[in-house]
Amino acid sequence: KFEGRAEVTKGRATIYKAADGKLELRLTDLQAAAGDGLSVMLAKSGDRGSQQVVQPGTLKGEEVGMLQAGSMEQRYMVPAATDLSTFSTVVIYSKQANSVLGVAKLEAF
């Protein structure tokens, strides 16, 4: 479940694996601040960059897409080369404000 950082953020982040082996990140029941330039990233759970305010360049992870404003159900294809064993967290991040809006532990389905 998402935990809010700079903004109230709620919902779930789940990884689904299709029969063909492709991975999809789904954000469900999402309630997050609307805004331009919000990224959805995979990050390590202990990443110091997943705190509320981050210094530019300190958030390490893999961007999977831009947050779709106003949608409670969102889907993102995870690049095939992504090693999910190194990522356990999903982060909603504002590049402009250098802030993390919300963080969720990944759930497998």
Contacts in CASP RR format, 6 or more apart in sequence:
PFRMAT RR
TARGET T0000
AUTHOR 0000-0000-0000
METHOD contacts of the structure
MODEL  1
KFEGRAEVTKGRATIYKAADGKLELRLTDLQAAAGDGLSVMLAKSGDRGS
QQVVQPGTLKGEEVGMLQAGSMEQRYMVPAATDLSTFSTVVIYSKQANSV
LGVAKLEAF
1 10 0 8 1.000
1 11 0 8 1.000
1 12 0 8 1.000
1 104 0 8 1.000
1 105 0 8 1.000
2 9 0 8 1.000
2 10 0 8 1.000
2 11 0 8 1.000
2 12 0 8 1.000
2 13 0 8 1.000
2 30 0 8 1.000
2 32 0 8 1.000
2 90 0 8 1.000
2 92 0 8 1.000
2 102 0 8 1.000
2 103 0 8 1.000
2 104 0 8 1.000
3 9 0 8 1.000
3 102 0 8 1.000
3 103 0 8 1.000
3 104 0 8 1.000
4 10 0 8 1.000
4 101 0 8 1.000
4 102 0 8 1.000
4 103 0 8 1.000
5 50 0 8 1.000
5 51 0 8 1.000
5 52 0 8 1.000
5 99 0 8 1.000
5 100 0 8 1.000
5 101 0 8 1.000
5 102 0 8 1.000
5 103 0 8 1.000
6 52 0 8 1.000
6 53 0 8 1.000
6 94 0 8 1.000
6 97 0 8 1.000
6 99 0 8 1.000
6 100 0 8 1.000
6 101 0 8 1.000
6 102 0 8 1.000
7 32 0 8 1.000
7 33 0 8 1.000
7 101 0 8 1.000
7 102 0 8 1.000
8 31 0 8 1.000
8 33 0 8 1.000
9 30 0 8 1.000
9 31 0 8 1.000
9 32 0 8 1.000
9 33 0 8 1.000
9 92 0 8 1.000
9 101 0 8 1.000
9 102 0 8 1.000
9 103 0 8 1.000
10 29 0 8 1.000
10 30 0 8 1.000
10 31 0 8 1.000
10 32 0 8 1.000
11 27 0 8 1.000
11 28 0 8 1.000
11 29 0 8 1.000
11 30 0 8 1.000
11 31 0 8 1.000
11 104 0 8 1.000
12 27 0 8 1.000
12 28 0 8 1.000
12 29 0 8 1.000
12 104 0 8 1.000
12 107 0 8 1.000
13 25 0 8 1.000
13 26 0 8 1.000
13 27 0 8 1.000
13 90 0 8 1.000
13 104 0 8 1.000
13 105 0 8 1.000
13 106 0 8 1.000
13 107 0 8 1.000
14 25 0 8 1.000
14 26 0 8 1.000
14 28 0 8 1.000
14 106 0 8 1.000
14 107 0 8 1.000
14 108 0 8 1.000
14 109 0 8 1.000
15 23 0 8 1.000
15 24 0 8 1.000
15 25 0 8 1.000
15 26 0 8 1.000
15 78 0 8 1.000
15 84 0 8 1.000
15 106 0 8 1.000
15 107 0 8 1.000
15 108 0 8 1.000
15 109 0 8 1.000
16 23 0 8 1.000
16 24 0 8 1.000
16 26 0 8 1.000
16 109 0 8 1.000
17 23 0 8 1.000
17 24 0 8 1.000
17 109 0 8 1.000
18 24 0 8 1.000
22 77 0 8 1.000
22 78 0 8 1.000
22 80 0 8 1.000
23 77 0 8 1.000
23 78 0 8 1.000
23 80 0 8 1.000
23 82 0 8 1.000
23 84 0 8 1.000
24 75 0 8 1.000
24 76 0 8 1.000
24 77 0 8 1.000
24 78 0 8 1.000
25 40 0 8 1.000
25 42 0 8 1.000
25 64 0 8 1.000
25 75 0 8 1.000
25 76 0 8 1.000
25 77 0 8 1.000
25 78 0 8 1.000
25 90 0 8 1.000
26 73 0 8 1.000
26 74 0 8 1.000
26 75 0 8 1.000
26 76 0 8 1.000
27 40 0 8 1.000
27 73 0 8 1.000
27 74 0 8 1.000
27 75 0 8 1.000
27 76 0 8 1.000
27 90 0 8 1.000
28 72 0 8 1.000
28 73 0 8 1.000
29 72 0 8 1.000
29 73 0 8 1.000
30 71 0 8 1.000
30 72 0 8 1.000
30 73 0 8 1.000
30 74 0 8 1.000
31 72 0 8 1.000
32 38 0 8 1.000
32 67 0 8 1.000
32 92 0 8 1.000
32 101 0 8 1.000
32 102 0 8 1.000
33 101 0 8 1.000
34 69 0 8 1.000
34 70 0 8 1.000
35 67 0 8 1.000
35 69 0 8 1.000
35 94 0 8 1.000
36 96 0 8 1.000
37 66 0 8 1.000
37 67 0 8 1.000
37 94 0 8 1.000
37 95 0 8 1.000
37 96 0 8 1.000
38 66 0 8 1.000
38 67 0 8 1.000
38 92 0 8 1.000
38 93 0 8 1.000
38 94 0 8 1.000
38 101 0 8 1.000
39 63 0 8 1.000
39 65 0 8 1.000
39 66 0 8 1.000
39 67 0 8 1.000
39 92 0 8 1.000
39 93 0 8 1.000
39 94 0 8 1.000
39 95 0 8 1.000
40 63 0 8 1.000
40 64 0 8 1.000
40 65 0 8 1.000
40 66 0 8 1.000
40 67 0 8 1.000
40 74 0 8 1.000
40 76 0 8 1.000
40 90 0 8 1.000
40 91 0 8 1.000
40 92 0 8 1.000
40 93 0 8 1.000
41 59 0 8 1.000
41 61 0 8 1.000
41 62 0 8 1.000
41 63 0 8 1.000
41 64 0 8 1.000
41 90 0 8 1.000
41 91 0 8 1.000
41 92 0 8 1.000
41 93 0 8 1.000
42 61 0 8 1.000
42 62 0 8 1.000
42 64 0 8 1.000
42 78 0 8 1.000
42 82 0 8 1.000
42 84 0 8 1.000
42 87 0 8 1.000
42 89 0 8 1.000
42 90 0 8 1.000
42 91 0 8 1.000
42 106 0 8 1.000
43 49 0 8 1.000
43 50 0 8 1.000
43 59 0 8 1.000
43 60 0 8 1.000
43 61 0 8 1.000
43 87 0 8 1.000
43 89 0 8 1.000
43 90 0 8 1.000
43 91 0 8 1.000
44 60 0 8 1.000
44 61 0 8 1.000
44 86 0 8 1.000
44 87 0 8 1.000
44 88 0 8 1.000
44 89 0 8 1.000
45 88 0 8 1.000
45 89 0 8 1.000
45 105 0 8 1.000
46 89 0 8 1.000
47 59 0 8 1.000
47 60 0 8 1.000
47 61 0 8 1.000
47 89 0 8 1.000
48 54 0 8 1.000
48 58 0 8 1.000
49 58 0 8 1.000
49 59 0 8 1.000
49 60 0 8 1.000
49 100 0 8 1.000
50 59 0 8 1.000
50 89 0 8 1.000
50 91 0 8 1.000
50 100 0 8 1.000
50 103 0 8 1.000
51 100 0 8 1.000
52 99 0 8 1.000
52 100 0 8 1.000
53 98 0 8 1.000
53 99 0 8 1.000
53 100 0 8 1.000
54 93 0 8 1.000
54 98 0 8 1.000
54 99 0 8 1.000
54 100 0 8 1.000
55 98 0 8 1.000
56 98 0 8 1.000
59 91 0 8 1.000
59 93 0 8 1.000
59 100 0 8 1.000
61 87 0 8 1.000
61 91 0 8 1.000
62 79 0 8 1.000
62 82 0 8 1.000
62 87 0 8 1.000
64 76 0 8 1.000
64 77 0 8 1.000
64 78 0 8 1.000
64 79 0 8 1.000
65 76 0 8 1.000
67 74 0 8 1.000
67 92 0 8 1.000
68 74 0 8 1.000
78 84 0 8 1.000
84 106 0 8 1.000
87 106 0 8 1.000
88 105 0 8 1.000
88 106 0 8 1.000
89 103 0 8 1.000
89 104 0 8 1.000
89 105 0 8 1.000
89 106 0 8 1.000
90 103 0 8 1.000
90 104 0 8 1.000
90 105 0 8 1.000
90 106 0 8 1.000
91 100 0 8 1.000
91 102 0 8 1.000
91 103 0 8 1.000
92 100 0 8 1.000
92 101 0 8 1.000
92 102 0 8 1.000
92 103 0 8 1.000
93 99 0 8 1.000
93 100 0 8 1.000
93 101 0 8 1.000
94 100 0 8 1.000
94 101 0 8 1.000
END
